Amino acid sequence: MSPFPEHGRTNDQRSAEDLAAQAGRMLTNLRVSKMDPEELGPLAEAEARAVMVDRLAVARPGDVVFGEWCPDDRARLDADRVWFVDPLDGVRSYVTEGRPDWAAQVALWEKGPDGVSGITACAIAMPAYGRVLTGRGATTYQPISIIRGPRPGPLVPPREDDRLRIAVSEAGPPEFAEELAQQLDASLVRLGSGGGKTATVLEDECDVYIHTSGHHQWDSAATVGVVQQRGLHASALDGSELRYNTEAIEFPDLLVCKPELADTIISAVAQYL
């Protein structure tokens, strides 16, 4: 049984979309301030976090909000509702002029009355696209007229052939990435943020996203929620389920791909695990 609502957009889903949109818009405007990158990154993260946390405190005062600023908060383990927040995903890309691969992410985990728990609302703001990506499609939130500075456009160049495209981390790609690409006759696309790499699969710019350098629950909750709601595949690299609001806050790896490719990728990477 899936924890996702079966009918329409819930108030929580609208809240997730609004939170991601507001953070994305604020970050877009702040980015053109010409601050020193070493100052811009921490300031932008703090401001985006304040946007999300403050608004949730007003709109959902009884819910727990969880992110990298409070990794040891154990109140969430007894809570029925937990918001996983990643206010600025891809700081290195964000502070680099012209880089589009950064995002703002938010997801709600709920404990269901029937014992089924999971992500029930989620959104990934991708200012490069001018949209918030959700499990039910893409919500336009940022008309060009209010975007300050140049609009970067798609995250990766258009496809030139029908080879598989595998998105990997620019800073820490899988050690087996090149060998796997050769084995599958695939091309590698190196990007910064997890939300950005996820977006390339959601937007059909890439077919697979593989991550092996670890990720926290707040890093991937929105990714897994949006991907699974879209009917795509999201799991650990061995195919096992990623379960949120558990004791351990970090996962070792992540696989996002089109569902018809899941078995092929899981089988191909098994030799490296």
Phi and psi in degrees as a GROMACS rama.xvg file:
@    title "Ramachandran Plot"
@    xaxis  label "Phi"
@    yaxis  label "Psi"
@TYPE xy
-91.3403  143.855  SER-2
-80.1246  -9.42772  PRO-3
-71.8319  138.84  PHE-4
-59.1433  141.901  PRO-5
-86.4124  -23.2436  GLU-6
-126.001  120.054  HIS-7
62.6112  -172.927  GLY-8
-94.8047  123.348  ARG-9
-79.3865  168.362  THR-10
-61.6374  -35.9941  ASN-11
-64.7706  -39.5824  ASP-12
-64.9307  -41.4568  GLN-13
-61.5486  -39.6211  ARG-14
-63.377  -42.7729  SER-15
-60.8113  -44.6654  ALA-16
-63.4157  -42.748  GLU-17
-65.447  -42.2933  ASP-18
-61.3361  -47.4761  LEU-19
-63.7257  -41.2754  ALA-20
-63.7479  -45.1153  ALA-21
-64.7015  -41.7617  GLN-22
-65.844  -42.6634  ALA-23
-62.7024  -40.523  GLY-24
-66.9005  -44.1985  ARG-25
-61.5372  -43.9092  MET-26
-64.0691  -38.2179  LEU-27
-61.9364  -45.0762  THR-28
-68.2124  -40.6758  ASN-29
-67.3799  -29.3267  LEU-30
-63.7431  -26.1218  ARG-31
-91.1119  15.7993  VAL-32
-77.8041  -8.23107  SER-33
62.6575  28.799  LYS-34
-73.3917  161.374  MET-35
-63.0901  132.492  ASP-36
-52.8716  -35.9631  PRO-37
-67.4527  -24.9063  GLU-38
-91.5956  -35.142  GLU-39
-63.8847  -43.8186  LEU-40
-57.5937  -57.6786  GLY-41
-61.2803  -38.91  PRO-42
-64.5963  -45.6258  LEU-43
-62.3246  -43.3123  ALA-44
-60.732  -44.3344  GLU-45
-65.1794  -41.4162  ALA-46
-68.4097  -42.2073  GLU-47
-66.0463  -39.2802  ALA-48
-62.0972  -42.186  ARG-49
-62.1875  -40.5074  ALA-50
-56.3555  -48.9437  VAL-51
-72.7131  -49.7956  MET-52
-65.5781  -43.9634  VAL-53
-64.4409  -40.994  ASP-54
-69.511  -36.9366  ARG-55
-67.5316  -34.7294  LEU-56
-61.6057  -32.6992  ALA-57
-83.832  -47.0732  VAL-58
-79.8358  -32.6674  ALA-59
-135.1  66.2758  ARG-60
-63.1647  -22.879  PRO-61
-89.7357  -3.3731  GLY-62
-90.6892  155.319  ASP-63
-91.9249  138.373  VAL-64
-113.439  128.544  VAL-65
-127.724  133.07  PHE-66
-162.891  -172.641  GLY-67
-67.996  -15.9986  GLU-68
-78.4409  -11.2489  TRP-69
-140.679  56.4552  CYS-70
-64.3759  -21.1776  PRO-71
-97.5003  7.96349  ASP-72
-70.151  113.138  ASP-73
-97.6307  -1.01355  ARG-74
-60.7312  -29.2352  ALA-75
-61.9731  -29.8106  ARG-76
-67.0592  -23.3269  LEU-77
-103.08  0.142305  ASP-78
-85.2985  153.583  ALA-79
-88.2452  -20.6646  ASP-80
-139.74  125.791  ARG-81
-134.532  126.28  VAL-82
-93.6018  122.291  TRP-83
-96.3371  119.953  PHE-84
-122.507  127.901  VAL-85
-124.635  88.4292  ASP-86
-63.234  -32.652  PRO-87
-142.537  101.283  LEU-88
-95.9475  114.12  ASP-89
100.029  54.0858  GLY-90
-60.9946  -41.3459  VAL-91
-59.9549  -42.0891  ARG-92
-68.2282  -40.3111  SER-93
-59.4617  -41.2018  TYR-94
-84.9748  -2.11101  VAL-95
-97.7823  116.999  THR-96
-57.9678  132.13  GLU-97
88.6834  -11.3337  GLY-98
-79.2255  127.263  ARG-99
-95.6318  -7.57631  PRO-100
-89.7621  70.3863  ASP-101
-145.033  162.311  TRP-102
-155.312  170.377  ALA-103
-126.951  130.226  ALA-104
-129.268  146.188  GLN-105
-151.707  142.194  VAL-106
-147.378  148.573  ALA-107
-111.484  124.224  LEU-108
-99.9526  135.777  TRP-109
-129.661  145.392  GLU-110
-90.8859  113.932  LYS-111
-80.1049  151.543  GLY-112
-65.9009  -21.6776  PRO-113
-95.6756  11.05  ASP-114
89.5123  -3.44619  GLY-115
-93.928  114.791  VAL-116
-113.181  155.107  SER-117
164.368  -173.094  GLY-118
-76.4654  122.299  ILE-119
-113.515  -12.7234  THR-120
-149.041  141.806  ALA-121
-164.921  152.069  CYS-122
-159.529  144.392  ALA-123
-125.625  112.483  ILE-124
-82.4732  124.467  ALA-125
-120.747  89.6074  MET-126
-57.5608  -26.2004  PRO-127
-60.07  -34.5096  ALA-128
-89.6101  -15.1248  TYR-129
70.7701  26.4149  GLY-130
-142.024  160.261  ARG-131
-102.79  123.04  VAL-132
-88.6072  129.409  LEU-133
-132.661  173.201  THR-134
-68.956  -15.8731  GLY-135
-109.751  15.644  ARG-136
127.235  -164.39  GLY-137
-113.24  126.568  ALA-138
-99.3021  117.302  THR-139
-69.6073  129.473  THR-140
-133.127  -11.0006  TYR-141
-133.562  80.1003  GLN-142
-54.3722  146.912  PRO-143
-55.5674  -32.6296  ILE-144
-62.4941  -21.6987  SER-145
-108.352  4.10006  ILE-146
-84.7713  121.533  ILE-147
-90.6693  131.073  ARG-148
93.6611  174.202  GLY-149
-67.6474  146.905  PRO-150
-90.7076  115.638  ARG-151
-67.1602  -33.2715  PRO-152
88.3287  -160.815  GLY-153
-56.5721  155.6  PRO-154
-75.3822  -31.1343  LEU-155
-134.076  157.108  VAL-156
-63.2733  158.849  PRO-157
-59.2768  154.137  PRO-158
-66.1938  142.81  ARG-159
-109.493  -11.2137  GLU-160
-153.728  -175.731  ASP-161
-100.483  17.6606  ASP-162
-68.8473  152.149  ARG-163
-60.3427  143.345  LEU-164
-114.401  125.893  ARG-165
-114.827  118.886  ILE-166
-84.6434  132.143  ALA-167
-136.216  166.659  VAL-168
-67.4337  136.242  SER-169
-70.3294  -40.7571  GLU-170
-81.8107  -36.338  ALA-171
-141.249  68.6407  GLY-172
-68.2066  159.868  PRO-173
-57.091  141.501  PRO-174
-60.9243  -26.0075  GLU-175
-96.1813  8.24983  PHE-176
-56.2133  -50.5345  ALA-177
-63.0035  -43.4483  GLU-178
-65.339  -41.1175  GLU-179
-63.9894  -42.9108  LEU-180
-60.8506  -40.5764  ALA-181
-66.2021  -41.323  GLN-182
-61.9696  -39.2695  GLN-183
-96.7884  3.24943  LEU-184
52.0584  51.0901  ASP-185
-116.313  162.48  ALA-186
-109.057  148.215  SER-187
-98.9481  139.434  LEU-188
-120.785  118.662  VAL-189
-99.8375  123.101  ARG-190
-135.915  167.584  LEU-191
-83.447  -71.1573  GLY-192
-83.5406  151.973  SER-193
-63.7806  -39.9726  GLY-194
-62.8572  -37.6054  GLY-195
-65.1251  -44.2184  GLY-196
-66.0358  -38.8299  LYS-197
-61.5607  -42.9692  THR-198
-59.5813  -35.9932  ALA-199
-64.5887  -31.7043  THR-200
-75.1277  -42.7417  VAL-201
-62.0199  -34.6042  LEU-202
-95.6691  9.37813  GLU-203
63.47  27.3559  ASP-204
-87.2379  -27.8933  GLU-205
-131.682  165.666  CYS-206
-104.534  -26.6155  ASP-207
-143.322  145.619  VAL-208
-128.957  122.06  TYR-209
-120.498  130.481  ILE-210
-130.471  131.687  HIS-211
-129.202  2.06433  THR-212
-99.9918  21.208  SER-213
84.6637  147.972  GLY-214
-154.603  145.838  HIS-215
-86.2651  164.101  HIS-216
-58.9889  -37.9101  GLN-217
-71.4891  -21.0012  TRP-218
-71.4858  -31.9515  ASP-219
-122.676  -2.47705  SER-220
-59.1874  -46.6818  ALA-221
-66.5432  -40.1608  ALA-222
-55.6939  -53.817  THR-223
-63.4468  -40.8835  VAL-224
-62.2865  -50.4224  GLY-225
-64.0053  -45.7164  VAL-226
-60.9584  -47.7104  VAL-227
-69.3185  -35.3622  GLN-228
-65.8808  -29.4117  GLN-229
-77.5511  -5.7517  ARG-230
85.7127  12.5261  GLY-231
-93.6166  178.518  LEU-232
-100.991  133.854  HIS-233
-142.126  127.737  ALA-234
-164.56  179.234  SER-235
-69.0164  165.084  ALA-236
-63.5641  -24.4672  LEU-237
-87.532  5.8969  ASP-238
90.9807  -5.25975  GLY-239
-74.7616  156.515  SER-240
-72.0182  142.052  GLU-241
-93.6846  117.397  LEU-242
-107.969  131.805  ARG-243
-103.692  163.589  TYR-244
56.5909  47.2882  ASN-245
-108.48  172.703  THR-246
-58.0607  -50.9146  GLU-247
-75.8355  130.142  ALA-248
-95.8135  -5.75212  ILE-249
-122.548  139.395  GLU-250
-107.663  149.9  PHE-251
-77.774  -30.2959  PRO-252
-156.733  176.685  ASP-253
-156.137  140.079  LEU-254
-127.231  125.93  LEU-255
-125.738  129.067  VAL-256
-163.463  172.183  CYS-257
-66.8094  142.254  LYS-258
-59.5766  -33.3196  PRO-259
-71.4348  -11.8196  GLU-260
-100.13  -9.87884  LEU-261
-57.5191  -50.8466  ALA-262
-62.3049  -39.5745  ASP-263
-63.1232  -45.8522  THR-264
-68.886  -44.3652  ILE-265
-60.4409  -41.7552  ILE-266
-66.2778  -40.8178  SER-267
-68.5792  -35.6695  ALA-268
-87.5943  -10.3166  VAL-269
-56.8729  -34.1959  ALA-270
-68.3901  -16.663  GLN-271
-98.7363  -8.14416  TYR-272
